[in-house]
């Protein structure tokens, strides 16, 4: 049985405390009036931290009234206020979704292993089950943020604002799908399905260890195969609802797959890093370099798959140059050039170069180093999907963003490693356990 060390437990609690402090500073620092928002932008501009929007606002405040339409300027000021108020909310939402997606990506990989009856991976099932335990607290937190959005506690989803919809024919046309009640109902169905499968599969997995036949294993196979159908549909819809709808004037038919690839490789990377940590502490003695090699091979392969989807989406939209579509990338290239191209380096070029060699996939510290870069890269990917539409060019990565990462990293570590203590780390009666133990690549 695994023992949750005091050092790791205290470390996770410290991360949560520091994260709460950082997030709190972000909310306290957010402006509450238009005048405060203008003052913040002017101060940021004087300090050299302001974005293009901030510079325009600062300049506009000194122009004669004759040079600007008063109604337009008022709308501009309110928009600026909403952007600055969104920043701490976006920081929390991005971090909450990112760590939730680590768990959900792991669940998808786990279901694939169960449904395909893979022989190499049963030794890693308890690790995967522990990581997916975070689906419950992580899912609840994301759902609460969505509810608060519906209650107009923030402006992350502009289509939730009745006044905005009243002046936007496109949003009126989408009101059948993009309406707050249906939005929350869908979210509840998604979370219920994901968490329900995880709990059923976990119970069957533990029951198999105490059974004298393979009936629980066979049930788990059937549940996993059925779940994958539900997952592919629900994950696509979730990506439209929770991410793409922050910019409801834009859409991409590849977006569901794009989010899936990011989620999948992040989950696999998390499995590899937790497994290597447990190995370093003397647990999982039967897990060998070939298991680590296969996980690293998946990290490499899905990173290439993510890049294929990234490029396909970018190339087709950029080449077609349809205004309604290309604005997504124009905004990011012009206003977010550094993070936009950095995430491509971190998520494609870096893993391509370091994981191409088969021998490097067996070196634990090398896989961990790559994993850290990949996870940071995919956090940046989620950041780039959310921030331009919610915070605009008032963005920069500071205390609220770091606070969000620290809090949810601490919560994730605490929940996952506590879940590892609930059952033996190695399944006892999985029909493929001996094949997994003897696995060699």
Secondary structure, DSSP 8 states (H G I E B T S, - for coil): -----HHHHHHHHHHHHHHHHHHHHHHHHS-SSHHHHHHHHHHHHHHT---HHHHHHHHHTTS-GGGS-HHHHHHHHHHHHHHHHHHHHHHHHHHHHHHHHHHHHHHHHHHHHHHHT-SS-GGGHHHHHHHHTHHHHHHHHHHHHHHHHHTTS--S-GGG-HHHHHT-HHHHHTTTTS-HHHHHHHHHHHHHHHHHHHHHHHHHHHHHHH-SSSHHHHHHHHHHHHHHHHHHHHHHHHIIIIIGGGGTT---TTHHHHHHHHHHHHHHHHHHHHHHHHHHTT--TT--HHHHHHHHHHHHHHHHHHHHHHHHHHHHHHHHT-HHHHHHHHHHHHH-HHHHHHHHIIIIIHHHHHHSSTGGGG-HHHHHHHHHHHHHHHHHHHHHHHHHHHTGGG----HHHHHHHHHHHHHHHHHHHHHGGGS-SS-SS-TTHHHHHT---
